Amino acid sequence: MKWQEVRRLYPNQYVVLEELESHIEGNKKYVEDVAIIKPIDDSKEATRELVRSKGKKFVYHTAEDTIVIEIVRSPGVRGVSRYEN
């Protein structure tokens, strides 16, 4: 389903979505097509759902015109060798 249709069906509320189609430009992911998992009325429940989200599942508010997700890449963590010779 296209984002504009989701916004029409669920105005001014959070929705749990699954990404179906997207593309990446620079450090941003633009999501074009989604599947609705469920609408959410309460912002606290939306936060709980967001924390549990993984993979292609995410929470977004329909007040936004488009779905744009910033991609944050964690730099590799280098450990300090603790081996003694």
NUTORMI-839922 format. One record per residue: x, y, z of N, C-alpha, C in turn; residue number from 0. Coordinates in steps of 0.1 Angstrom, whole numbers, plus 5000, padded with zeros to 4 digits. Example, Ala and Ser with C-alpha at 12.3 -4.5 7.8 and 13.67 -1.06 7.14 Angstrom:
REM NUTORMI-839922
ZAVO, n.px, n.py, n.pz, ca.px, ca.py, ca.pz, c.px, c.py, c.pz, i
ZAVO, 5132, 4943, 5078, 5123, 4955, 5078, 5132, 4967, 5078, 0
ZAVO, 5128, 4978, 5071, 5137, 4989, 5071, 5129, 5000, 5079, 1
This chain:
REM NUTORMI-839922
ZAVO, n.px, n.py, n.pz, ca.px, ca.py, ca.pz, c.px, c.py, c.pz, i
ZAVO, 5008, 4988, 5000, 5000, 5000, 5000, 5009, 5012, 5000, 0
ZAVO, 5005, 5022, 4993, 5013, 5035, 4992, 5010, 5043, 5005, 1
ZAVO, 5020, 5051, 5009, 5019, 5059, 5021, 5008, 5068, 5021, 2
ZAVO, 5005, 5075, 5010, 4994, 5084, 5009, 4980, 5078, 5013, 3
ZAVO, 4979, 5065, 5009, 4967, 5058, 5012, 4966, 5054, 5027, 4
ZAVO, 4977, 5051, 5033, 4978, 5048, 5047, 4974, 5061, 5055, 5
ZAVO, 4979, 5072, 5050, 4976, 5085, 5057, 4961, 5088, 5056, 6
ZAVO, 4955, 5085, 5045, 4941, 5088, 5043, 4932, 5079, 5052, 7
ZAVO, 4936, 5066, 5054, 4929, 5056, 5062, 4931, 5059, 5077, 8
ZAVO, 4943, 5063, 5081, 4946, 5065, 5095, 4951, 5079, 5097, 9
ZAVO, 4943, 5090, 5096, 4948, 5103, 5098, 4953, 5106, 5112, 10
ZAVO, 4964, 5113, 5113, 4970, 5118, 5125, 4971, 5108, 5136, 11
ZAVO, 4977, 5096, 5133, 4980, 5086, 5143, 4992, 5078, 5139, 12
ZAVO, 4997, 5071, 5149, 5008, 5061, 5147, 5003, 5049, 5141, 13
ZAVO, 5012, 5043, 5132, 5009, 5030, 5126, 5021, 5021, 5127, 14
ZAVO, 5019, 5008, 5129, 5030, 4998, 5128, 5030, 4993, 5113, 15
ZAVO, 5041, 4994, 5107, 5042, 4991, 5093, 5053, 4981, 5090, 16
ZAVO, 5052, 4974, 5079, 5063, 4966, 5074, 5067, 4971, 5060, 17
ZAVO, 5079, 4974, 5058, 5085, 4979, 5046, 5084, 4968, 5035, 18
ZAVO, 5078, 4972, 5024, 5078, 4963, 5012, 5087, 4967, 5001, 19
ZAVO, 5088, 4980, 4999, 5096, 4986, 4988, 5102, 4999, 4992, 20
ZAVO, 5115, 5000, 4990, 5122, 5013, 4993, 5134, 5014, 4985, 21
ZAVO, 5140, 5026, 4986, 5153, 5028, 4979, 5162, 5037, 4988, 22
ZAVO, 5175, 5037, 4987, 5184, 5044, 4995, 5191, 5055, 4986, 23
ZAVO, 5191, 5067, 4992, 5199, 5078, 4986, 5208, 5084, 4997, 24
ZAVO, 5221, 5082, 4995, 5230, 5087, 5006, 5228, 5080, 5019, 25
ZAVO, 5225, 5087, 5029, 5222, 5081, 5042, 5207, 5081, 5046, 26
ZAVO, 5199, 5081, 5036, 5184, 5081, 5038, 5177, 5070, 5031, 27
ZAVO, 5168, 5063, 5037, 5160, 5053, 5031, 5146, 5059, 5028, 28
ZAVO, 5141, 5058, 5016, 5128, 5063, 5012, 5119, 5051, 5010, 29
ZAVO, 5109, 5050, 5018, 5100, 5039, 5017, 5088, 5043, 5009, 30
ZAVO, 5085, 5035, 4998, 5074, 5038, 4989, 5062, 5029, 4992, 31
ZAVO, 5064, 5016, 4996, 5053, 5007, 4997, 5054, 5000, 5010, 32
ZAVO, 5042, 4999, 5017, 5042, 4993, 5031, 5030, 4984, 5032, 33
ZAVO, 5031, 4975, 5042, 5019, 4968, 5047, 5016, 4973, 5061, 34
ZAVO, 5003, 4975, 5063, 4999, 4980, 5076, 4997, 4967, 5085, 35
ZAVO, 5004, 4968, 5097, 5003, 4958, 5107, 4992, 4961, 5117, 36
ZAVO, 4992, 4974, 5122, 4981, 4978, 5130, 4983, 4993, 5133, 37
ZAVO, 4971, 5000, 5135, 4972, 5014, 5139, 4974, 5015, 5155, 38
ZAVO, 4979, 5026, 5159, 4981, 5028, 5174, 4976, 5041, 5178, 39
ZAVO, 4968, 5041, 5188, 4961, 5054, 5193, 4970, 5061, 5203, 40
ZAVO, 4978, 5054, 5211, 4985, 5059, 5222, 5000, 5061, 5219, 41
ZAVO, 5006, 5072, 5222, 5020, 5075, 5220, 5029, 5066, 5228, 42
ZAVO, 5025, 5062, 5240, 5033, 5053, 5249, 5033, 5039, 5242, 43
ZAVO, 5022, 5034, 5237, 5022, 5022, 5230, 5030, 5022, 5218, 44
ZAVO, 5030, 5033, 5211, 5038, 5035, 5199, 5053, 5034, 5202, 45
ZAVO, 5057, 5040, 5213, 5071, 5039, 5218, 5075, 5024, 5221, 46
ZAVO, 5066, 5017, 5228, 5069, 5003, 5231, 5070, 4995, 5218, 47
ZAVO, 5061, 4997, 5209, 5062, 4990, 5196, 5075, 4994, 5188, 48
ZAVO, 5079, 5006, 5189, 5091, 5010, 5182, 5103, 5003, 5188, 49
ZAVO, 5104, 5002, 5201, 5115, 4996, 5208, 5116, 4981, 5204, 50
ZAVO, 5104, 4975, 5202, 5104, 4960, 5198, 5106, 4958, 5183, 51
ZAVO, 5105, 4969, 5175, 5106, 4967, 5161, 5120, 4963, 5156, 52
ZAVO, 5120, 4954, 5146, 5133, 4950, 5141, 5130, 4946, 5126, 53
ZAVO, 5141, 4945, 5119, 5140, 4941, 5105, 5133, 4952, 5097, 54
ZAVO, 5122, 4948, 5090, 5115, 4957, 5081, 5103, 4963, 5088, 55
ZAVO, 5101, 4960, 5101, 5089, 4964, 5108, 5093, 4977, 5115, 56
ZAVO, 5084, 4988, 5115, 5087, 5000, 5121, 5074, 5008, 5124, 57
ZAVO, 5075, 5018, 5132, 5064, 5027, 5136, 5066, 5040, 5130, 58
ZAVO, 5055, 5046, 5125, 5056, 5059, 5119, 5043, 5067, 5121, 59
ZAVO, 5043, 5080, 5121, 5032, 5088, 5123, 5026, 5093, 5110, 60
ZAVO, 5013, 5093, 5108, 5008, 5097, 5095, 5007, 5112, 5092, 61
ZAVO, 5012, 5120, 5102, 5013, 5134, 5100, 5025, 5137, 5090, 62
ZAVO, 5034, 5128, 5088, 5045, 5129, 5079, 5041, 5127, 5065, 63
ZAVO, 5045, 5136, 5056, 5042, 5136, 5041, 5048, 5123, 5035, 64
ZAVO, 5060, 5120, 5038, 5067, 5109, 5032, 5074, 5101, 5043, 65
ZAVO, 5078, 5088, 5040, 5085, 5080, 5049, 5100, 5081, 5045, 66
ZAVO, 5108, 5088, 5053, 5122, 5089, 5051, 5129, 5086, 5064, 67
ZAVO, 5137, 5075, 5064, 5144, 5070, 5076, 5159, 5073, 5074, 68
ZAVO, 5165, 5080, 5084, 5179, 5082, 5083, 5186, 5069, 5087, 69
ZAVO, 5196, 5066, 5079, 5204, 5054, 5082, 5217, 5058, 5090, 70
ZAVO, 5218, 5052, 5101, 5229, 5055, 5110, 5238, 5042, 5110, 71
ZAVO, 5250, 5044, 5105, 5259, 5032, 5105, 5269, 5034, 5117, 72
ZAVO, 5269, 5023, 5125, 5279, 5023, 5136, 5293, 5020, 5131, 73
ZAVO, 5302, 5028, 5135, 5316, 5024, 5131, 5320, 5011, 5138, 74
ZAVO, 5329, 5003, 5132, 5333, 4991, 5139, 5340, 4995, 5152, 75
ZAVO, 5338, 4987, 5162, 5345, 4989, 5175, 5357, 4980, 5175, 76
ZAVO, 5368, 4987, 5178, 5381, 4979, 5179, 5383, 4977, 5193, 77
ZAVO, 5385, 4964, 5196, 5389, 4960, 5210, 5404, 4961, 5212, 78
ZAVO, 5407, 4962, 5225, 5421, 4963, 5229, 5425, 4949, 5232, 79
ZAVO, 5436, 4945, 5227, 5441, 4931, 5229, 5446, 4931, 5244, 80
ZAVO, 5441, 4921, 5251, 5445, 4919, 5265, 5454, 4907, 5267, 81
ZAVO, 5459, 4902, 5256, 5468, 4890, 5257, 5482, 4895, 5261, 82
ZAVO, 5488, 4887, 5270, 5502, 4890, 5275, 5511, 4880, 5268, 83
ZAVO, 5522, 4885, 5264, 5532, 4875, 5258, 5542, 4870, 5269, 84
